[in-house]
Amino acid sequence: MAGVDFDSMSDLARKVFLAGVGAVATGAEKSQEVVADLIEKGELTVEQGKAVNEELKRKVSQATEDTTDSLLRAKFKTMTPEERAEWVAKAQKIAEDLEAEPVEVEVDDAEAEGAKE
């Protein structure tokens, strides 16, 4: 079985992914600017602006997830069943390794002092 390069996507797929993420990010930034302008002009309340921004964030997150899913599906189509199984096994191992890592949490001095009392 030919070796699978797990650490890279094809150059074209990488460029498409980055272009998609860039377009979504640019669109989100512009949308947030428009919302801020509408709030400043009094055409939108601060609460409405917050709601619109939250919806934009949700849509950006969904669009990024959809793009990632599409790229992964395209990558899997180019693989043999054995290569897919090998890739999935490696991804599972990475997930297990990450789950086993200790979680570090930063605590403010004030919070730490309050916990001691």
RANORDA-V994355 format. One line per field, one symbol per residue. phi: phi as a letter, one per 40 degrees, with the letter a starting at -180 (. if undefined). A space follows every 50 residues. Layout:
phi: ???
//
This chain:
phi: .ccbcccabcdccccccccccccccccccccccccccccccgcacccccc ccccccccccccccccccccccccccccccdccccccccccccccccccc cccbbcbcdcccccccc
//
